[in-house]
């Protein structure tokens, strides 16, 4: 399972990714809403862990754009 972590606090994002790796998941990190939206829209992720307060585009806007684009990835 491939998971995208969209989190602007680098230490928290890295810790989450490391914990997911230990559980056997592949985890990638995006540090802001715009890159998170681009990555989440790529259809390669099975799950997105999305922070609400992000630079460039907040998490609610990211989720809204994903759903408007017909993306059904669990968030």
PQR file of N, CA, C, O and H, with PARSE charges and radii, in Angstrom:
ATOM      1  N   UNK A   1       0.842  -1.173   0.000 -0.4000 1.5000
ATOM      2  CA  UNK A   1       0.000   0.000   0.000 -0.0000 2.0000
ATOM      3  C   UNK A   1       0.888   1.236   0.000  0.5500 1.7000
ATOM      4  O   UNK A   1       1.861   1.315   0.750 -0.5500 1.4000
ATOM      5  N   UNK A   2       0.547   2.189  -0.838 -0.4000 1.5000
ATOM      6  CA  UNK A   2       1.326   3.421  -0.950 -0.0000 2.0000
ATOM      7  C   UNK A   2       0.523   4.574  -0.346  0.5500 1.7000
ATOM      8  O   UNK A   2      -0.634   4.794  -0.707 -0.5500 1.4000
ATOM      9  H   UNK A   2      -0.244   2.125  -1.447  0.4000 1.0000
ATOM     10  N   UNK A   3       1.147   5.303   0.573 -0.4000 1.5000
ATOM     11  CA  UNK A   3       0.481   6.357   1.332 -0.0000 2.0000
ATOM     12  C   UNK A   3       1.197   7.679   1.099  0.5500 1.7000
ATOM     13  O   UNK A   3       2.426   7.743   1.073 -0.5500 1.4000
ATOM     14  H   UNK A   3       2.087   5.124   0.866  0.4000 1.0000
ATOM     15  N   UNK A   4       0.401   8.737   0.929 -0.4000 1.5000
ATOM     16  CA  UNK A   4       0.935  10.090   0.813 -0.0000 2.0000
ATOM     17  C   UNK A   4       0.654  10.839   2.111  0.5500 1.7000
ATOM     18  O   UNK A   4      -0.491  10.918   2.556 -0.5500 1.4000
ATOM     19  H   UNK A   4      -0.598   8.685   0.951  0.4000 1.0000
ATOM     20  N   UNK A   5       1.695  11.382   2.708 -0.4000 1.5000
ATOM     21  CA  UNK A   5       1.571  12.199   3.913 -0.0000 2.0000
ATOM     22  C   UNK A   5       1.750  13.654   3.479  0.5500 1.7000
ATOM     23  O   UNK A   5       2.819  14.041   3.006 -0.5500 1.4000
ATOM     24  H   UNK A   5       2.626  11.317   2.347  0.4000 1.0000
ATOM     25  N   UNK A   6       0.696  14.454   3.644 -0.4000 1.5000
ATOM     26  CA  UNK A   6       0.761  15.877   3.297 -0.0000 2.0000
ATOM     27  C   UNK A   6       0.811  16.643   4.614  0.5500 1.7000
ATOM     28  O   UNK A   6      -0.205  16.821   5.286 -0.5500 1.4000
ATOM     29  H   UNK A   6      -0.172  14.139   4.028  0.4000 1.0000
ATOM     30  N   UNK A   7       1.998  17.086   4.966 -0.4000 1.5000
ATOM     31  CA  UNK A   7       2.253  17.717   6.271 -0.0000 2.0000
ATOM     32  C   UNK A   7       3.403  18.703   6.125  0.5500 1.7000
ATOM     33  O   UNK A   7       4.449  18.365   5.569 -0.5500 1.4000
ATOM     34  H   UNK A   7       2.824  16.941   4.420  0.4000 1.0000
ATOM     35  N   UNK A   8       3.211  19.927   6.625 -0.4000 1.5000
ATOM     36  CA  UNK A   8       4.243  20.947   6.481 -0.0000 2.0000
ATOM     37  C   UNK A   8       5.286  20.935   7.591  0.5500 1.7000
ATOM     38  O   UNK A   8       6.352  21.529   7.430 -0.5500 1.4000
ATOM     39  H   UNK A   8       2.362  20.202   7.076  0.4000 1.0000
ATOM     40  N   UNK A   9       5.012  20.287   8.688 -0.4000 1.5000
ATOM     41  CA  UNK A   9       6.013  20.169   9.757 -0.0000 2.0000
ATOM     42  C   UNK A   9       6.904  18.972   9.436  0.5500 1.7000
ATOM     43  O   UNK A   9       6.497  17.819   9.575 -0.5500 1.4000
ATOM     44  H   UNK A   9       4.146  19.804   8.818  0.4000 1.0000
ATOM     45  N   UNK A  10       8.117  19.270   9.009 -0.4000 1.5000
ATOM     46  CA  UNK A  10       9.017  18.240   8.490 -0.0000 2.0000
ATOM     47  C   UNK A  10       9.265  17.101   9.470  0.5500 1.7000
ATOM     48  O   UNK A  10       9.271  15.934   9.079 -0.5500 1.4000
ATOM     49  H   UNK A  10       8.448  20.207   8.896  0.4000 1.0000
ATOM     50  N   UNK A  11       9.468  17.433  10.734 -0.4000 1.5000
ATOM     51  CA  UNK A  11       9.747  16.376  11.719 -0.0000 2.0000
ATOM     52  C   UNK A  11       8.571  15.431  11.892  0.5500 1.7000
ATOM     53  O   UNK A  11       8.747  14.215  11.964 -0.5500 1.4000
ATOM     54  H   UNK A  11       9.463  18.381  11.051  0.4000 1.0000
ATOM     55  N   UNK A  12       7.379  15.991  11.959 -0.4000 1.5000
ATOM     56  CA  UNK A  12       6.174  15.172  12.098 -0.0000 2.0000
ATOM     57  C   UNK A  12       5.962  14.313  10.854  0.5500 1.7000
ATOM     58  O   UNK A  12       5.648  13.128  10.962 -0.5500 1.4000
ATOM     59  H   UNK A  12       7.237  16.979  11.900  0.4000 1.0000
ATOM     60  N   UNK A  13       6.132  14.902   9.684 -0.4000 1.5000
ATOM     61  CA  UNK A  13       5.960  14.156   8.437 -0.0000 2.0000
ATOM     62  C   UNK A  13       6.952  13.003   8.350  0.5500 1.7000
ATOM     63  O   UNK A  13       6.589  11.891   7.968 -0.5500 1.4000
ATOM     64  H   UNK A  13       6.387  15.865   9.596  0.4000 1.0000
ATOM     65  N   UNK A  14       8.199  13.271   8.702 -0.4000 1.5000
ATOM     66  CA  UNK A  14       9.226  12.232   8.646 -0.0000 2.0000
ATOM     67  C   UNK A  14       8.940  11.119   9.648  0.5500 1.7000
ATOM     68  O   UNK A  14       9.132   9.942   9.344 -0.5500 1.4000
ATOM     69  H   UNK A  14       8.494  14.175   9.012  0.4000 1.0000
ATOM     70  N   UNK A  15       8.487  11.487  10.834 -0.4000 1.5000
ATOM     71  CA  UNK A  15       8.145  10.481  11.850 -0.0000 2.0000
ATOM     72  C   UNK A  15       6.991   9.603  11.386  0.5500 1.7000
ATOM     73  O   UNK A  15       7.037   8.381  11.530 -0.5500 1.4000
ATOM     74  H   UNK A  15       8.331  12.443  11.081  0.4000 1.0000
ATOM     75  N   UNK A  16       5.946  10.231  10.826 -0.4000 1.5000
ATOM     76  CA  UNK A  16       4.818   9.453  10.304 -0.0000 2.0000
ATOM     77  C   UNK A  16       5.271   8.500   9.200  0.5500 1.7000
ATOM     78  O   UNK A  16       4.891   7.329   9.187 -0.5500 1.4000
ATOM     79  H   UNK A  16       5.908  11.223  10.709  0.4000 1.0000
ATOM     80  N   UNK A  17       6.080   9.006   8.281 -0.4000 1.5000
ATOM     81  CA  UNK A  17       6.563   8.171   7.182 -0.0000 2.0000
ATOM     82  C   UNK A  17       7.401   7.004   7.703  0.5500 1.7000
ATOM     83  O   UNK A  17       7.285   5.881   7.213 -0.5500 1.4000
ATOM     84  H   UNK A  17       6.388   9.958   8.292  0.4000 1.0000
ATOM     85  N   UNK A  18       8.231   7.274   8.682 -0.4000 1.5000
ATOM     86  CA  UNK A  18       9.057   6.216   9.264 -0.0000 2.0000
ATOM     87  C   UNK A  18       8.206   5.150   9.944  0.5500 1.7000
ATOM     88  O   UNK A  18       8.457   3.956   9.779 -0.5500 1.4000
ATOM     89  H   UNK A  18       8.325   8.187   9.079  0.4000 1.0000
ATOM     90  N   UNK A  19       7.213   5.569  10.697 -0.4000 1.5000
ATOM     91  CA  UNK A  19       6.316   4.614  11.356 -0.0000 2.0000
ATOM     92  C   UNK A  19       5.543   3.778  10.335  0.5500 1.7000
ATOM     93  O   UNK A  19       5.345   2.579  10.529 -0.5500 1.4000
ATOM     94  H   UNK A  19       7.009   6.539  10.830  0.4000 1.0000
ATOM     95  N   UNK A  20       5.115   4.408   9.265 -0.4000 1.5000
ATOM     96  CA  UNK A  20       4.409   3.666   8.212 -0.0000 2.0000
ATOM     97  C   UNK A  20       5.339   2.669   7.536  0.5500 1.7000
ATOM     98  O   UNK A  20       4.933   1.544   7.246 -0.5500 1.4000
ATOM     99  H   UNK A  20       5.276   5.383   9.108  0.4000 1.0000
ATOM    100  N   UNK A  21       6.579   3.065   7.282 -0.4000 1.5000
ATOM    101  CA  UNK A  21       7.571   2.148   6.694 -0.0000 2.0000
ATOM    102  C   UNK A  21       7.783   0.932   7.586  0.5500 1.7000
ATOM    103  O   UNK A  21       7.880  -0.194   7.098 -0.5500 1.4000
ATOM    104  H   UNK A  21       6.909   3.979   7.517  0.4000 1.0000
ATOM    105  N   UNK A  22       7.854   1.161   8.884 -0.4000 1.5000
ATOM    106  CA  UNK A  22       8.042   0.044   9.826 -0.0000 2.0000
ATOM    107  C   UNK A  22       6.893  -0.951   9.779  0.5500 1.7000
ATOM    108  O   UNK A  22       7.062  -2.132  10.086 -0.5500 1.4000
ATOM    109  H   UNK A  22       7.776   2.075   9.281  0.4000 1.0000
ATOM    110  N   UNK A  23       5.720  -0.457   9.391 -0.4000 1.5000
ATOM    111  CA  UNK A  23       4.547  -1.331   9.285 -0.0000 2.0000
ATOM    112  C   UNK A  23       4.408  -1.954   7.898  0.5500 1.7000
ATOM    113  O   UNK A  23       3.443  -2.665   7.622 -0.5500 1.4000
ATOM    114  H   UNK A  23       5.583   0.501   9.142  0.4000 1.0000
ATOM    115  N   UNK A  24       5.381  -1.680   7.028 -0.4000 1.5000
ATOM    116  CA  UNK A  24       5.402  -2.301   5.713 -0.0000 2.0000
ATOM    117  C   UNK A  24       4.775  -1.481   4.597  0.5500 1.7000
ATOM    118  O   UNK A  24       4.590  -1.992   3.492 -0.5500 1.4000
ATOM    119  H   UNK A  24       6.166  -1.102   7.252  0.4000 1.0000
ATOM    120  N   UNK A  25       4.444  -0.227   4.858 -0.4000 1.5000
ATOM    121  CA  UNK A  25       3.847   0.630   3.847 -0.0000 2.0000
ATOM    122  C   UNK A  25       4.922   1.465   3.146  0.5500 1.7000
ATOM    123  O   UNK A  25       5.994   1.710   3.700 -0.5500 1.4000
ATOM    124  H   UNK A  25       4.593   0.188   5.755  0.4000 1.0000
ATOM    125  N   UNK A  26       4.621   1.891   1.940 -0.4000 1.5000
ATOM    126  CA  UNK A  26       5.446   2.861   1.244 -0.0000 2.0000
ATOM    127  C   UNK A  26       4.829   4.221   1.510  0.5500 1.7000
ATOM    128  O   UNK A  26       3.633   4.407   1.286 -0.5500 1.4000
ATOM    129  H   UNK A  26       3.750   1.692   1.490  0.4000 1.0000
ATOM    130  N   UNK A  27       5.617   5.176   1.984 -0.4000 1.5000
ATOM    131  CA  UNK A  27       5.088   6.496   2.329 -0.0000 2.0000
ATOM    132  C   UNK A  27       5.926   7.588   1.674  0.5500 1.7000
ATOM    133  O   UNK A  27       7.155   7.582   1.751 -0.5500 1.4000
ATOM    134  H   UNK A  27       6.589   5.026   2.166  0.4000 1.0000
ATOM    135  N   UNK A  28       5.245   8.512   1.037 -0.4000 1.5000
ATOM    136  CA  UNK A  28       5.870   9.688   0.445 -0.0000 2.0000
ATOM    137  C   UNK A  28       5.365  10.915   1.194  0.5500 1.7000
ATOM    138  O   UNK A  28       4.306  10.880   1.821 -0.5500 1.4000
ATOM    139  H   UNK A  28       4.247   8.518   0.974  0.4000 1.0000
ATOM    140  N   UNK A  29       6.130  11.996   1.122 -0.4000 1.5000
ATOM    141  CA  UNK A  29       5.796  13.223   1.854 -0.0000 2.0000
ATOM    142  C   UNK A  29       5.664  14.390   0.887  0.5500 1.7000
ATOM    143  O   UNK A  29       6.479  14.557  -0.021 -0.5500 1.4000
ATOM    144  H   UNK A  29       6.990  12.025   0.612  0.4000 1.0000
ATOM    145  N   UNK A  30       4.629  15.192   1.094 -0.4000 1.5000
ATOM    146  CA  UNK A  30       4.481  16.489   0.425 -0.0000 2.0000
ATOM    147  C   UNK A  30       4.409  17.536   1.526  0.5500 1.7000
ATOM    148  O   UNK A  30       3.702  17.352   2.517 -0.5500 1.4000
ATOM    149  H   UNK A  30       3.968  15.056   1.831  0.4000 1.0000
ATOM    150  N   UNK A  31       5.135  18.631   1.355 -0.4000 1.5000
ATOM    151  CA  UNK A  31       5.243  19.627   2.412 -0.0000 2.0000
ATOM    152  C   UNK A  31       4.304  20.813   2.321  0.5500 1.7000
ATOM    153  O   UNK A  31       4.337  21.689   3.185 -0.5500 1.4000
ATOM    154  H   UNK A  31       5.709  18.781   0.550  0.4000 1.0000
ATOM    155  N   UNK A  32       3.459  20.862   1.282 -0.4000 1.5000
ATOM    156  CA  UNK A  32       2.492  21.958   1.180 -0.0000 2.0000
ATOM    157  C   UNK A  32       1.267  21.481   0.401  0.5500 1.7000
ATOM    158  O   UNK A  32       1.273  20.405  -0.196 -0.5500 1.4000
ATOM    159  H   UNK A  32       3.433  20.150   0.580  0.4000 1.0000
ATOM    160  N   UNK A  33       0.225  22.297   0.419 -0.4000 1.5000
ATOM    161  CA  UNK A  33      -1.032  21.905  -0.204 -0.0000 2.0000
ATOM    162  C   UNK A  33      -0.966  21.744  -1.710  0.5500 1.7000
ATOM    163  O   UNK A  33      -1.587  20.836  -2.262 -0.5500 1.4000
ATOM    164  H   UNK A  33       0.220  23.171   0.904  0.4000 1.0000
ATOM    165  N   UNK A  34      -0.224  22.609  -2.386 -0.4000 1.5000
ATOM    166  CA  UNK A  34      -0.148  22.507  -3.850 -0.0000 2.0000
ATOM    167  C   UNK A  34       0.545  21.233  -4.311  0.5500 1.7000
ATOM    168  O   UNK A  34       0.053  20.536  -5.198 -0.5500 1.4000
ATOM    169  H   UNK A  34       0.281  23.348  -1.938  0.4000 1.0000
ATOM    170  N   UNK A  35       1.688  20.935  -3.706 -0.4000 1.5000
ATOM    171  CA  UNK A  35       2.381  19.698  -4.103 -0.0000 2.0000
ATOM    172  C   UNK A  35       1.591  18.478  -3.644  0.5500 1.7000
ATOM    173  O   UNK A  35       1.585  17.447  -4.317 -0.5500 1.4000
ATOM    174  H   UNK A  35       2.088  21.502  -2.986  0.4000 1.0000
ATOM    175  N   UNK A  36       0.919  18.598  -2.490 -0.4000 1.5000
ATOM    176  CA  UNK A  36       0.077  17.504  -2.021 -0.0000 2.0000
ATOM    177  C   UNK A  36      -1.061  17.216  -2.982  0.5500 1.7000
ATOM    178  O   UNK A  36      -1.366  16.056  -3.260 -0.5500 1.4000
ATOM    179  H   UNK A  36       0.924  19.435  -1.943  0.4000 1.0000
ATOM    180  N   UNK A  37      -1.696  18.275  -3.495 -0.4000 1.5000
ATOM    181  CA  UNK A  37      -2.777  18.105  -4.465 -0.0000 2.0000
ATOM    182  C   UNK A  37      -2.256  17.457  -5.742  0.5500 1.7000
ATOM    183  O   UNK A  37      -2.870  16.524  -6.259 -0.5500 1.4000
ATOM    184  H   UNK A  37      -1.448  19.217  -3.269  0.4000 1.0000
ATOM    185  N   UNK A  38      -1.141  17.940  -6.246 -0.4000 1.5000
ATOM    186  CA  UNK A  38      -0.558  17.349  -7.455 -0.0000 2.0000
ATOM    187  C   UNK A  38      -0.242  15.867  -7.257  0.5500 1.7000
ATOM    188  O   UNK A  38      -0.553  15.039  -8.113 -0.5500 1.4000
ATOM    189  H   UNK A  38      -0.643  18.698  -5.825  0.4000 1.0000
ATOM    190  N   UNK A  39       0.370  15.545  -6.137 -0.4000 1.5000
ATOM    191  CA  UNK A  39       0.724  14.145  -5.883 -0.0000 2.0000
ATOM    192  C   UNK A  39      -0.507  13.279  -5.665  0.5500 1.7000
ATOM    193  O   UNK A  39      -0.596  12.178  -6.208 -0.5500 1.4000
ATOM    194  H   UNK A  39       0.624  16.217  -5.442  0.4000 1.0000
ATOM    195  N   UNK A  40      -1.451  13.764  -4.881 -0.4000 1.5000
ATOM    196  CA  UNK A  40      -2.656  12.975  -4.595 -0.0000 2.0000
ATOM    197  C   UNK A  40      -3.480  12.731  -5.861  0.5500 1.7000
ATOM    198  O   UNK A  40      -4.141  11.700  -5.980 -0.5500 1.4000
ATOM    199  H   UNK A  40      -1.379  14.659  -4.440  0.4000 1.0000
ATOM    200  N   UNK A  41      -3.444  13.659  -6.791 -0.4000 1.5000
ATOM    201  CA  UNK A  41      -4.205  13.525  -8.032 -0.0000 2.0000
ATOM    202  C   UNK A  41      -3.560  12.560  -9.015  0.5500 1.7000
ATOM    203  O   UNK A  41      -4.149  12.259 -10.053 -0.5500 1.4000
ATOM    204  H   UNK A  41      -2.907  14.497  -6.695  0.4000 1.0000
ATOM    205  N   UNK A  42      -2.374  12.074  -8.714 -0.4000 1.5000
ATOM    206  CA  UNK A  42      -1.645  11.202  -9.637 -0.0000 2.0000
ATOM    207  C   UNK A  42      -2.177   9.773  -9.700  0.5500 1.7000
ATOM    208  O   UNK A  42      -1.747   8.990 -10.548 -0.5500 1.4000
ATOM    209  H   UNK A  42      -1.896  12.319  -7.871  0.4000 1.0000
ATOM    210  N   UNK A  43      -3.090   9.431  -8.826 -0.4000 1.5000
ATOM    211  CA  UNK A  43      -3.707   8.093  -8.797 -0.0000 2.0000
ATOM    212  C   UNK A  43      -2.746   6.970  -8.433  0.5500 1.7000
ATOM    213  O   UNK A  43      -3.032   5.809  -8.728 -0.5500 1.4000
ATOM    214  H   UNK A  43      -3.439  10.066  -8.137  0.4000 1.0000
ATOM    215  N   UNK A  44      -1.619   7.276  -7.803 -0.4000 1.5000
ATOM    216  CA  UNK A  44      -0.708   6.199  -7.403 -0.0000 2.0000
ATOM    217  C   UNK A  44      -0.821   5.879  -5.912  0.5500 1.7000
ATOM    218  O   UNK A  44      -0.177   4.946  -5.432 -0.5500 1.4000
ATOM    219  H   UNK A  44      -1.387   8.219  -7.564  0.4000 1.0000
ATOM    220  N   UNK A  45      -1.625   6.636  -5.181 -0.4000 1.5000
ATOM    221  CA  UNK A  45      -1.725   6.446  -3.729 -0.0000 2.0000
ATOM    222  C   UNK A  45      -3.018   5.734  -3.347  0.5500 1.7000
ATOM    223  O   UNK A  45      -4.077   5.966  -3.931 -0.5500 1.4000
ATOM    224  H   UNK A  45      -2.148   7.394  -5.571  0.4000 1.0000
ATOM    225  N   UNK A  46      -2.898   4.861  -2.350 -0.4000 1.5000
ATOM    226  CA  UNK A  46      -4.044   4.137  -1.819 -0.0000 2.0000
ATOM    227  C   UNK A  46      -4.702   4.887  -0.665  0.5500 1.7000
ATOM    228  O   UNK A  46      -5.849   4.618  -0.311 -0.5500 1.4000
ATOM    229  H   UNK A  46      -2.037   4.673  -1.876  0.4000 1.0000
ATOM    230  N   UNK A  47      -3.959   5.834  -0.082 -0.4000 1.5000
ATOM    231  CA  UNK A  47      -4.443   6.591   1.073 -0.0000 2.0000
ATOM    232  C   UNK A  47      -3.674   7.897   1.145  0.5500 1.7000
ATOM    233  O   UNK A  47      -2.486   7.942   0.829 -0.5500 1.4000
ATOM    234  H   UNK A  47      -3.027   6.052  -0.370  0.4000 1.0000
ATOM    235  N   UNK A  48      -4.356   8.971   1.564 -0.4000 1.5000
ATOM    236  CA  UNK A  48      -3.713  10.258   1.777 -0.0000 2.0000
ATOM    237  C   UNK A  48      -3.957  10.685   3.213  0.5500 1.7000
ATOM    238  O   UNK A  48      -5.101  10.743   3.662 -0.5500 1.4000
ATOM    239  H   UNK A  48      -5.322   8.935   1.820  0.4000 1.0000
ATOM    240  N   UNK A  49      -2.886  10.984   3.933 -0.4000 1.5000
ATOM    241  CA  UNK A  49      -2.982  11.573   5.270 -0.0000 2.0000
ATOM    242  C   UNK A  49      -2.768  13.061   5.070  0.5500 1.7000
ATOM    243  O   UNK A  49      -1.677  13.488   4.692 -0.5500 1.4000
ATOM    244  H   UNK A  49      -1.956  10.937   3.568  0.4000 1.0000
ATOM    245  N   UNK A  50      -3.803  13.856   5.322 -0.4000 1.5000
ATOM    246  CA  UNK A  50      -3.825  15.261   4.921 -0.0000 2.0000
ATOM    247  C   UNK A  50      -3.987  16.178   6.121  0.5500 1.7000
ATOM    248  O   UNK A  50      -4.975  16.091   6.851 -0.5500 1.4000
ATOM    249  H   UNK A  50      -4.689  13.509   5.629  0.4000 1.0000
ATOM    250  N   UNK A  51      -3.016  17.053   6.319 -0.4000 1.5000
ATOM    251  CA  UNK A  51      -3.092  18.086   7.351 -0.0000 2.0000
ATOM    252  C   UNK A  51      -4.085  19.149   6.883  0.5500 1.7000
ATOM    253  O   UNK A  51      -4.267  19.333   5.680 -0.5500 1.4000
ATOM    254  H   UNK A  51      -2.214  17.123   5.726  0.4000 1.0000
ATOM    255  N   UNK A  52      -4.718  19.840   7.802 -0.4000 1.5000
ATOM    256  CA  UNK A  52      -5.670  20.891   7.452 -0.0000 2.0000
ATOM    257  C   UNK A  52      -4.965  22.220   7.223  0.5500 1.7000
ATOM    258  O   UNK A  52      -5.242  22.911   6.243 -0.5500 1.4000
ATOM    259  H   UNK A  52      -4.570  19.691   8.780  0.4000 1.0000
ATOM    260  N   UNK A  53      -4.062  22.579   8.118 -0.4000 1.5000
ATOM    261  CA  UNK A  53      -3.375  23.865   8.027 -0.0000 2.0000
ATOM    262  C   UNK A  53      -2.050  23.686   7.288  0.5500 1.7000
ATOM    263  O   UNK A  53      -1.052  23.255   7.867 -0.5500 1.4000
ATOM    264  H   UNK A  53      -3.838  22.018   8.915  0.4000 1.0000
ATOM    265  N   UNK A  54      -2.062  24.024   6.000 -0.4000 1.5000
ATOM    266  CA  UNK A  54      -0.903  23.860   5.137 -0.0000 2.0000
ATOM    267  C   UNK A  54      -0.586  25.170   4.431  0.5500 1.7000
ATOM    268  O   UNK A  54      -1.483  25.982   4.205 -0.5500 1.4000
ATOM    269  H   UNK A  54      -2.872  24.374   5.530  0.4000 1.0000
ATOM    270  N   UNK A  55       0.683  25.387   4.079 -0.4000 1.5000
ATOM    271  CA  UNK A  55       0.998  26.548   3.255 -0.0000 2.0000
ATOM    272  C   UNK A  55       0.532  26.339   1.808  0.5500 1.7000
ATOM    273  O   UNK A  55       0.401  25.207   1.344 -0.5500 1.4000
ATOM    274  H   UNK A  55       1.411  24.727   4.262  0.4000 1.0000
ATOM    275  N   UNK A  56       0.289  27.426   1.122 -0.4000 1.5000
ATOM    276  CA  UNK A  56      -0.073  27.490  -0.299 -0.0000 2.0000
ATOM    277  C   UNK A  56      -1.510  27.078  -0.585  0.5500 1.7000
ATOM    278  O   UNK A  56      -2.163  27.718  -1.410 -0.5500 1.4000
ATOM    279  H   UNK A  56       0.395  28.346   1.499  0.4000 1.0000
ATOM    280  N   UNK A  57      -2.035  26.033   0.063 -0.4000 1.5000
ATOM    281  CA  UNK A  57      -3.416  25.600  -0.126 -0.0000 2.0000
ATOM    282  C   UNK A  57      -3.777  24.737   1.079  0.5500 1.7000
ATOM    283  O   UNK A  57      -3.104  23.746   1.361 -0.5500 1.4000
ATOM    284  H   UNK A  57      -1.505  25.513   0.733  0.4000 1.0000
ATOM    285  N   UNK A  58      -4.848  25.118   1.794 -0.4000 1.5000
ATOM    286  CA  UNK A  58      -5.198  24.372   3.006 -0.0000 2.0000
ATOM    287  C   UNK A  58      -5.769  22.994   2.661  0.5500 1.7000
ATOM    288  O   UNK A  58      -6.174  22.737   1.527 -0.5500 1.4000
ATOM    289  H   UNK A  58      -5.394  25.923   1.565  0.4000 1.0000
ATOM    290  N   UNK A  59      -5.790  22.128   3.654 -0.4000 1.5000
ATOM    291  CA  UNK A  59      -6.216  20.751   3.460 -0.0000 2.0000
ATOM    292  C   UNK A  59      -7.650  20.614   2.985  0.5500 1.7000
ATOM    293  O   UNK A  59      -7.950  19.720   2.193 -0.5500 1.4000
ATOM    294  H   UNK A  59      -5.461  22.337   4.575  0.4000 1.0000
ATOM    295  N   UNK A  60      -8.555  21.491   3.454 -0.4000 1.5000
ATOM    296  CA  UNK A  60      -9.940  21.435   2.999 -0.0000 2.0000
ATOM    297  C   UNK A  60     -10.032  21.735   1.503  0.5500 1.7000
ATOM    298  O   UNK A  60     -10.794  21.088   0.785 -0.5500 1.4000
ATOM    299  H   UNK A  60      -8.311  22.217   4.097  0.4000 1.0000
ATOM    300  N   UNK A  61      -9.263  22.709   1.038 -0.4000 1.5000
ATOM    301  CA  UNK A  61      -9.252  23.050  -0.392 -0.0000 2.0000
ATOM    302  C   UNK A  61      -8.666  21.915  -1.220  0.5500 1.7000
ATOM    303  O   UNK A  61      -9.153  21.624  -2.313 -0.5500 1.4000
ATOM    304  H   UNK A  61      -8.644  23.235   1.622  0.4000 1.0000
ATOM    305  N   UNK A  62      -7.631  21.280  -0.706 -0.4000 1.5000
ATOM    306  CA  UNK A  62      -7.025  20.139  -1.397 -0.0000 2.0000
ATOM    307  C   UNK A  62      -8.057  19.029  -1.554  0.5500 1.7000
ATOM    308  O   UNK A  62      -8.228  18.488  -2.646 -0.5500 1.4000
ATOM    309  H   UNK A  62      -7.236  21.517   0.181  0.4000 1.0000
ATOM    310  N   UNK A  63      -8.742  18.689  -0.475 -0.4000 1.5000
ATOM    311  CA  UNK A  63      -9.741  17.629  -0.533 -0.0000 2.0000
ATOM    312  C   UNK A  63     -10.883  18.002  -1.476  0.5500 1.7000
ATOM    313  O   UNK A  63     -11.342  17.166  -2.254 -0.5500 1.4000
ATOM    314  H   UNK A  63      -8.604  19.128   0.413  0.4000 1.0000
ATOM    315  N   UNK A  64     -11.340  19.240  -1.413 -0.4000 1.5000
ATOM    316  CA  UNK A  64     -12.418  19.698  -2.295 -0.0000 2.0000
ATOM    317  C   UNK A  64     -12.011  19.541  -3.763  0.5500 1.7000
ATOM    318  O   UNK A  64     -12.795  19.051  -4.575 -0.5500 1.4000
ATOM    319  H   UNK A  64     -10.967  19.919  -0.781  0.4000 1.0000
ATOM    320  N   UNK A  65     -10.788  19.957  -4.104 -0.4000 1.5000
ATOM    321  CA  UNK A  65     -10.308  19.848  -5.482 -0.0000 2.0000
ATOM    322  C   UNK A  65     -10.192  18.387  -5.925  0.5500 1.7000
ATOM    323  O   UNK A  65     -10.518  18.054  -7.064 -0.5500 1.4000
ATOM    324  H   UNK A  65     -10.151  20.356  -3.445  0.4000 1.0000
ATOM    325  N   UNK A  66      -9.736  17.536  -5.040 -0.4000 1.5000
ATOM    326  CA  UNK A  66      -9.646  16.112  -5.372 -0.0000 2.0000
ATOM    327  C   UNK A  66     -11.015  15.530  -5.684  0.5500 1.7000
ATOM    328  O   UNK A  66     -11.182  14.810  -6.668 -0.5500 1.4000
ATOM    329  H   UNK A  66      -9.471  17.807  -4.115  0.4000 1.0000
ATOM    330  N   UNK A  67     -11.989  15.844  -4.846 -0.4000 1.5000
ATOM    331  CA  UNK A  67     -13.336  15.308  -5.056 -0.0000 2.0000
ATOM    332  C   UNK A  67     -13.985  15.896  -6.310  0.5500 1.7000
ATOM    333  O   UNK A  67     -14.697  15.190  -7.025 -0.5500 1.4000
ATOM    334  H   UNK A  67     -11.854  16.430  -4.047  0.4000 1.0000
ATOM    335  N   UNK A  68     -13.749  17.169  -6.579 -0.4000 1.5000
ATOM    336  CA  UNK A  68     -14.289  17.790  -7.794 -0.0000 2.0000
ATOM    337  C   UNK A  68     -13.687  17.153  -9.045  0.5500 1.7000
ATOM    338  O   UNK A  68     -14.330  17.110 -10.094 -0.5500 1.4000
ATOM    339  H   UNK A  68     -13.171  17.742  -5.998  0.4000 1.0000
ATOM    340  N   UNK A  69     -12.463  16.664  -8.933 -0.4000 1.5000
ATOM    341  CA  UNK A  69     -11.798  15.998 -10.050 -0.0000 2.0000
ATOM    342  C   UNK A  69     -12.189  14.526 -10.164  0.5500 1.7000
ATOM    343  O   UNK A  69     -11.704  13.814 -11.043 -0.5500 1.4000
ATOM    344  H   UNK A  69     -11.941  16.699  -8.080  0.4000 1.0000
ATOM    345  N   UNK A  70     -13.064  14.077  -9.274 -0.4000 1.5000
ATOM    346  CA  UNK A  70     -13.525  12.689  -9.319 -0.0000 2.0000
ATOM    347  C   UNK A  70     -12.591  11.701  -8.638  0.5500 1.7000
ATOM    348  O   UNK A  70     -12.754  10.492  -8.801 -0.5500 1.4000
ATOM    349  H   UNK A  70     -13.459  14.655  -8.560  0.4000 1.0000
ATOM    350  N   UNK A  71     -11.621  12.185  -7.881 -0.4000 1.5000
ATOM    351  CA  UNK A  71     -10.682  11.306  -7.181 -0.0000 2.0000
ATOM    352  C   UNK A  71     -11.339  10.778  -5.915  0.5500 1.7000
ATOM    353  O   UNK A  71     -11.877  11.554  -5.124 -0.5500 1.4000
ATOM    354  H   UNK A  71     -11.489  13.168  -7.748  0.4000 1.0000
ATOM    355  N   UNK A  72     -11.300   9.486  -5.721 -0.4000 1.5000
ATOM    356  CA  UNK A  72     -11.984   8.867  -4.585 -0.0000 2.0000
ATOM    357  C   UNK A  72     -11.020   8.246  -3.565  0.5500 1.7000
ATOM    358  O   UNK A  72     -11.433   7.476  -2.699 -0.5500 1.4000
ATOM    359  H   UNK A  72     -10.863   8.856  -6.363  0.4000 1.0000
ATOM    360  N   UNK A  73      -9.744   8.588  -3.679 -0.4000 1.5000
ATOM    361  CA  UNK A  73      -8.754   8.060  -2.734 -0.0000 2.0000
ATOM    362  C   UNK A  73      -9.195   8.398  -1.305  0.5500 1.7000
ATOM    363  O   UNK A  73      -9.606   9.530  -1.049 -0.5500 1.4000
ATOM    364  H   UNK A  73      -9.409   9.213  -4.383  0.4000 1.0000
ATOM    365  N   UNK A  74      -9.120   7.444  -0.371 -0.4000 1.5000
ATOM    366  CA  UNK A  74      -9.462   7.744   1.014 -0.0000 2.0000
ATOM    367  C   UNK A  74      -8.506   8.786   1.595  0.5500 1.7000
ATOM    368  O   UNK A  74      -7.293   8.704   1.403 -0.5500 1.4000
ATOM    369  H   UNK A  74      -8.786   6.524  -0.579  0.4000 1.0000
ATOM    370  N   UNK A  75      -9.069   9.764   2.305 -0.4000 1.5000
ATOM    371  CA  UNK A  75      -8.287  10.836   2.905 -0.0000 2.0000
ATOM    372  C   UNK A  75      -8.576  10.864   4.399  0.5500 1.7000
ATOM    373  O   UNK A  75      -8.022  11.695   5.119 -0.5500 1.4000
ATOM    374  H   UNK A  75     -10.055   9.830   2.461  0.4000 1.0000
TER
END
